[in-house]
Amino acid sequence: MNQKHLYKIRLTIAGVVFTLAIAGFLGTFYPIKIFNIQILPVLQRVITDFSITAVILLIILSVITFLCGRIYCSVICPFGILQEIIGFIKTKIHKVKNQKRLGNFPLKYFIAAIVWGIFIGGSSLVIRYIDPYSLFGSALTLSAVGIAALIIVLVVVMFSDRIFCTNFCPVGTLLGIISKFSLFKIYITKDCVSCGNCEKICLSGCINSKDKKIDNEICIKCLKCLNVCPKGGINYGIAPKNSIKFNLKRRQIIIGGTALLLLGAMVKAGIEIKDKIAEKIKDIILPPGAGDKERFLNKCLNCNLCVTNCPNKIIKKADQNYEAVHIDYTNSFCKFDCNECAKVCPSGAIKKITLEEKQKTRIAMAMIKEDTCINCGICESICPVHAIIRENGKPPVLNAAKCIGCGACKNACYSGAIEIFEIKEQKIL
């Protein structure tokens, strides 16, 4: 196959993935769950409940990276594709032909050690503020964190196209380490005439055309270099043995050892954060399958996929009271025949419970205020689990053993006689 065709194939796949990502986050079209193959949600599901499906997906993503390098960053990651689109628009507007390429900085290993260490320790509190999947969801749903990240990325892309991916993203750093040993690499052939076109167009700054060297660790496999080379002097495939060198220098050994020590310290810090994170937070109503406030706050990635896909729009974004998504019954209630949030959550923060399990899960508790109740009987007729009893025209009575806290009664009561209270831990009745 002509190497230039690979670039067009990559662009096509990336375009489909990006379109599906936008449609999914906007809650308009989600038949193919592209978010279930994002690195962080997959890892979260493996750690959270050791999902066999997640383990298989993680193995597949690892094998793809071992074979093809960081193709994930240019084909599957929506935040990475977004940066490429912004860079393309910038180039068209300003006609930029050459810009500063910063290459590979060791700082990224320490950033990754901190973020992954706390994550492995059991808390996603830090990683959701830098993970590309979480940031993309936050940006697309207009959360404050996402908007701030988008502004920063706009500024960064103007300076150097994919510097976030190559030198800050913890997912990119992890994939980059694997990519150093990948089977298929970008390499310069003997046909190279040192025109420099590949280096000028390179998004990640991984090409040194003068010395004819390519850093495949930070190469995101955008394949643009293949498309601009006039002589076929750059190739993507199994590199000749004489072009593969893994000579560890003293500096690299020191950096790697320090990063590993930092990783261990951060794992311990993550365990402590996980245990203490929700102590001072008031009880709050969470989506069915969330468990309790501590577990959920440590697992939710704040991608807001459940927010946009909730049909009654009762799931709200993180705020000053709770740093993860949560339920607000002010304007509506939790539909009895819906478990959409459990279906769309890719990370396992909301467990993938069935509709039958969801219908038996207590997420809150109702209370009828006798002094306000006008005895209309609407709450009794609308309660999906028949937890409200009204006999012989007497005021309604709540059977607490049946109540699941869906809020349907509160939403229907026009006298304001029903309140919904938080519970410490969700239970299946």
C-alpha positions in Angstrom: 0.0 0.0 0.0 1.1 3.5 -0.8 2.3 5.1 2.5 0.4 8.3 1.8 -2.9 6.4 1.8 -2.2 5.5 5.5 -2.6 9.2 6.4 -6.0 9.4 4.7 -7.2 6.2 6.4 -6.0 7.6 9.8 -7.9 10.9 9.2 -11.1 9.0 8.2 -11.1 6.8 11.3 -10.3 9.8 13.5 -13.1 11.8 12.0 -15.6 9.0 12.7 -14.4 8.7 16.3 -14.6 12.4 16.9 -18.1 12.6 15.5 -19.3 9.7 17.7 -17.6 11.4 20.7 -19.4 14.7 20.1 -22.7 12.9 19.5 -22.3 10.8 22.7 -21.5 13.7 24.9 -24.3 15.8 23.6 -26.7 12.9 24.2 -28.0 12.8 20.7 -26.5 9.5 19.3 -24.7 6.8 21.2 -25.1 3.4 19.6 -21.4 2.7 19.5 -19.9 3.4 22.9 -16.6 4.9 21.8 -15.9 6.0 25.4 -15.6 2.4 26.6 -12.3 2.1 24.8 -10.7 5.3 26.3 -7.6 4.4 28.3 -8.6 6.0 31.7 -12.2 4.7 31.8 -10.9 1.2 30.9 -8.3 1.3 33.6 -10.8 2.6 36.1 -13.2 -0.3 35.4 -10.3 -2.8 35.8 -9.4 -1.3 39.2 -13.0 -0.5 40.4 -14.7 -3.9 39.8 -12.2 -5.9 37.8 -14.5 -6.1 34.8 -13.5 -8.9 32.4 -14.6 -6.8 29.5 -12.4 -4.0 30.6 -9.4 -6.3 31.1 -9.9 -7.6 27.5 -10.1 -4.0 26.2 -7.0 -3.0 28.1 -5.1 -5.9 26.6 -6.3 -5.0 23.1 -5.2 -1.4 23.5 -1.9 -2.4 24.9 -1.3 -4.8 22.0 -2.3 -2.1 19.5 0.3 0.2 21.1 3.0 -2.5 21.1 2.3 -3.1 17.5 1.6 0.4 16.1 3.0 2.9 18.6 0.9 5.8 19.9 -1.8 5.5 17.2 -4.3 5.8 20.1 -3.4 9.5 20.5 -4.3 10.4 16.9 -7.2 8.0 16.2 -9.1 7.2 19.4 -8.5 10.1 21.8 -11.1 12.8 21.2 -9.1 15.5 23.0 -6.1 14.8 20.9 -8.1 15.0 17.7 -9.6 18.3 18.9 -6.1 19.7 19.3 -5.2 18.6 15.7 -8.4 20.3 14.4 -7.4 23.5 16.3 -3.9 23.3 14.9 -5.3 22.8 11.4 -7.5 25.9 11.7 -4.6 27.9 13.0 -2.4 26.9 10.1 -5.1 27.9 7.6 -5.6 31.3 9.2 -2.0 32.3 9.9 -0.3 30.2 7.1 2.2 28.9 9.6 4.8 26.8 7.9 7.2 26.3 10.7 6.9 26.6 14.4 9.0 25.8 17.5 9.2 22.1 18.2 10.0 21.3 21.8 10.7 17.6 21.7 10.8 15.4 24.7 11.0 16.8 28.3 11.7 14.6 31.4 9.1 16.6 33.5 6.4 14.5 32.0 7.6 11.4 33.8 7.2 13.1 37.2 3.7 14.5 36.3 2.7 11.0 35.2 4.1 9.5 38.5 2.1 11.9 40.6 -1.1 11.5 38.7 -1.0 7.7 38.1 0.2 7.1 41.7 -2.7 8.8 43.3 -5.0 7.1 40.8 -3.6 3.6 41.6 -4.0 4.5 45.3 -7.7 4.7 44.7 -8.6 8.3 43.9 -9.3 10.0 40.6 -9.4 13.4 42.2 -6.2 14.6 40.5 -6.3 12.7 37.2 -9.7 14.0 36.1 -8.1 17.5 35.9 -5.5 16.4 33.4 -6.8 13.3 31.7 -7.7 14.0 28.0 -10.9 12.0 28.1 -12.2 13.8 31.2 -11.1 17.2 29.9 -12.9 16.7 26.5 -16.1 15.8 28.3 -15.9 18.7 30.6 -15.1 21.1 27.7 -18.0 19.8 25.5 -20.5 20.1 28.4 -19.2 23.6 29.3 -17.9 22.8 32.8 -15.6 25.3 34.3 -12.7 22.9 34.3 -13.3 22.0 30.7 -13.6 25.6 29.6 -10.3 26.5 31.4 -8.6 23.4 29.8 -9.8 24.4 26.3 -8.5 27.9 26.7 -5.1 26.6 27.9 -5.0 24.2 24.9 -5.9 27.0 22.5 -2.9 29.0 23.8 -0.6 26.0 23.8 -1.5 24.8 20.3 -0.6 28.3 19.0 2.8 27.8 20.5 3.4 24.1 19.6 0.7 21.8 18.3 0.7 18.7 20.5 3.0 19.7 23.4 0.2 18.7 25.8 0.1 15.2 24.4 3.9 14.8 24.3 4.9 16.4 27.6 2.0 16.7 30.0 -0.6 14.1 29.3 -0.2 11.1 31.8 -2.0 8.8 29.3 0.4 9.9 26.5 3.4 9.4 28.8 2.3 5.8 29.6 1.7 5.0 25.9 4.9 6.6 24.9 6.9 4.3 27.2 5.3 1.3 25.5 5.8 2.9 22.1 9.6 2.9 22.5 9.4 -0.9 22.0 6.6 -1.0 19.4 7.0 -3.2 16.3 5.9 -0.6 13.8 7.8 2.7 13.9 8.2 5.9 11.9 11.8 5.9 10.5 13.9 7.7 7.9 15.1 5.6 4.9 18.2 5.9 2.8 16.1 7.8 0.2 15.8 10.8 2.4 17.1 14.0 0.8 17.0 16.1 4.0 14.5 18.6 2.6 13.0 19.1 6.1 9.4 18.9 5.1 8.6 16.1 7.6 10.1 18.0 10.5 8.2 21.2 9.6 4.9 19.4 9.5 5.4 17.1 12.5 2.8 17.8 15.2 4.8 16.4 18.1 8.3 17.6 17.3 9.7 14.1 17.2 11.6 14.4 13.9 15.2 15.6 13.5 15.7 15.7 9.7 19.3 16.9 10.0 20.4 13.9 12.0 17.8 11.6 10.4 16.4 10.6 13.8 12.8 10.1 15.0 11.8 9.9 18.7 9.0 7.3 18.5 8.2 7.7 22.2 6.6 11.1 21.5 5.5 10.4 18.0 1.7 10.3 18.0 1.5 8.6 14.6 -0.4 11.3 12.9 1.3 10.1 9.7 1.5 13.6 8.2 5.2 13.1 7.5 4.3 10.3 5.1 2.0 12.6 3.2 4.5 15.4 2.6 7.6 13.4 1.9 8.4 13.9 -1.9 10.9 11.0 -2.2 9.6 8.3 0.1 12.4 9.0 2.5 10.2 8.4 5.6 8.4 5.2 6.3 6.0 3.6 8.8 6.7 -0.1 9.4 9.3 -2.5 10.9 12.4 -0.4 11.2 15.8 -1.8 10.2 17.7 -3.1 13.1 20.6 -0.6 12.8 18.1 2.2 13.3 16.8 0.9 16.7 18.9 1.9 19.6 17.9 1.5 23.3 21.1 2.8 25.0 20.1 4.0 28.5 22.1 6.9 29.6 22.9 7.7 33.3 20.6 10.7 33.2 17.7 8.6 31.9 18.3 5.9 34.6 18.3 8.6 37.3 15.1 10.2 35.9 13.4 6.8 35.7 14.4 5.7 39.2 13.3 9.0 40.7 9.9 8.8 38.9 9.4 5.3 40.2 10.1 6.4 43.8 7.7 9.3 43.3 5.1 6.9 42.0 5.3 4.7 45.1 5.0 7.7 47.4 1.9 8.9 45.4 0.2 5.5 45.7 0.4 5.9 49.4 -0.9 9.5 49.1 -3.8 8.2 46.9 -4.8 5.7 49.6 -4.9 8.5 52.2 -6.9 10.8 49.9 -9.3 8.0 49.2 -10.0 7.4 52.9 -10.4 11.0 53.9 -11.8 12.7 50.8 -15.5 12.7 51.8 -15.3 13.2 55.5 -16.3 16.9 55.5 -18.8 16.6 52.5 -22.5 16.6 53.3 -24.6 13.7 52.2 -25.9 14.0 48.7 -28.1 12.1 46.3 -26.2 10.1 43.7 -27.1 8.2 40.5 -28.3 4.6 41.0 -25.2 2.4 41.2 -22.9 5.1 42.6 -22.8 3.4 46.0 -21.8 6.1 48.5 -20.4 9.6 48.3 -16.8 8.6 49.2 -16.6 5.8 46.6 -18.2 7.9 43.9 -16.1 11.0 44.5 -13.0 8.9 44.2 -14.2 7.1 41.0 -16.2 9.7 39.0 -14.1 11.2 36.1 -16.5 14.2 35.7 -16.8 13.5 32.0 -20.5 14.5 32.3 -21.6 11.8 29.9 -24.4 10.8 32.4 -25.4 14.4 32.7 -26.1 14.9 29.0 -27.7 11.5 28.5 -30.1 11.7 31.5 -33.6 12.0 29.9 -35.0 14.0 32.9 -31.9 16.1 33.3 -31.7 15.5 37.1 -28.0 14.6 37.1 -26.0 17.8 37.6 -22.4 18.6 37.1 -19.9 19.0 39.9 -20.3 22.2 42.0 -18.9 23.8 45.2 -20.8 21.4 47.4 -19.8 18.1 45.7 -16.9 17.7 43.3 -18.6 15.0 41.2 -21.9 14.7 39.4 -25.0 14.2 41.5 -28.8 14.3 41.5 -31.0 17.4 41.9 -34.8 16.8 42.2 -35.7 20.5 42.0 -37.3 20.3 38.5 -37.8 16.5 37.9 -37.4 13.0 39.2 -35.6 9.7 38.4 -37.6 7.7 35.9 -38.4 4.3 37.1 -38.0 2.6 33.7 -34.6 4.2 33.0 -31.0 3.2 33.8 -29.3 5.3 31.1 -26.6 6.6 33.4 -25.5 3.1 34.2 -25.4 2.3 30.5 -23.3 5.3 29.4 -20.8 5.5 32.3 -17.6 4.1 30.9 -15.6 4.1 34.1 -17.6 2.0 36.5 -18.2 4.9 38.8 -21.8 4.3 38.2 -22.0 0.5 38.2 -23.5 -1.1 35.2 -26.6 -2.4 37.0 -29.6 -3.7 35.1 -32.9 -1.9 34.9 -34.4 -4.5 37.4 -31.6 -3.8 39.9 -31.9 -0.1 39.4 -35.7 -0.3 40.2 -34.8 -1.9 43.6 -32.0 0.4 44.5 -32.7 3.0 47.2 -30.8 6.2 46.4 -32.7 8.5 48.8 -35.7 8.5 51.2 -38.9 10.4 51.0 -40.8 12.0 53.9 -44.4 13.3 54.0 -45.0 16.4 56.0 -48.4 15.9 57.6 -49.0 19.5 58.5 -48.6 20.5 54.8 -50.3 17.5 53.1 -53.7 18.3 51.6 -54.6 14.6 51.3 -55.1 14.7 47.5 -53.7 11.2 46.9 -51.5 12.1 43.9 -48.4 10.8 45.5 -50.0 7.4 46.1 -51.0 7.0 42.5 -47.7 8.0 41.1 -45.3 6.1 43.3 -43.8 3.3 41.1 -43.0 0.9 44.0 -46.3 1.5 45.9 -44.4 2.8 49.0 -47.2 5.3 49.7 -50.4 4.0 51.3 -53.6 5.9 51.7 -56.5 4.0 53.3 -60.1 5.0 53.7 -59.4 8.6 52.8 -56.8 9.1 55.5 -53.6 11.1 54.9 -51.0 9.1 53.0 -48.4 7.1 54.9 -44.9 6.2 53.7 -43.7 2.6 53.8 -40.0 3.2 54.4 -39.1 -0.4 53.6 -40.2 0.1 50.0 -39.2 3.7 49.2 -36.3 4.0 46.7 -36.1 7.8 46.8 -36.8 8.3 43.1 -38.5 11.7 43.8 -41.6 11.0 41.7 -43.9 11.8 44.6 -42.1 15.1 45.4 -42.3 16.1 41.7 -46.0 15.5 41.6 -46.9 17.1 45.0 -48.1 20.6 44.3 -48.5 21.4 48.0 -44.8 20.9 48.8 -45.7 18.3 51.4 -42.9 15.8 50.4 -39.2 16.1 50.9 -36.5 13.8 49.7 -33.5 13.2 52.0 -30.0 11.8 51.3 -28.9 8.5 52.6 -25.3 7.5 53.4 -25.2 4.4 51.2 -27.3 3.1 48.4 -29.0 -0.3 49.0 -30.8 -2.8 46.8 -34.1 -3.6 48.5 
